[in-house]
């Protein structure tokens, strides 16, 4: 599965291992991800593409961090 803007991804490495995030932008071999709590939409985390796994879900980016947290929380309980 290709990683695109709006993809929900799961981290394979790092302190956020096994956590879900949303890709807000892509640059070369890096993705900028946010989860709405530790990495807010204003300050996304730069993550190497080989350290994340794409899910089949692509969303429209929420307007607020609170909406993003709610969406990811409901997603992680399903998966």
FENHUUR-V64330 format. One record per helix or strand. SS is the DSSP state (helix for helix, strand for strand). FROM is the first residue (numbers start at 1). TO is the last residue. Records with the same first field share a line. If there is no record, write none. Layout:
SS: FROM-TO / FROM-TO
//
This chain:
strand: 7-11 / 20-27 / 30-34 / 45-48 / 52-58
helix: 49-51 / 65-78
//
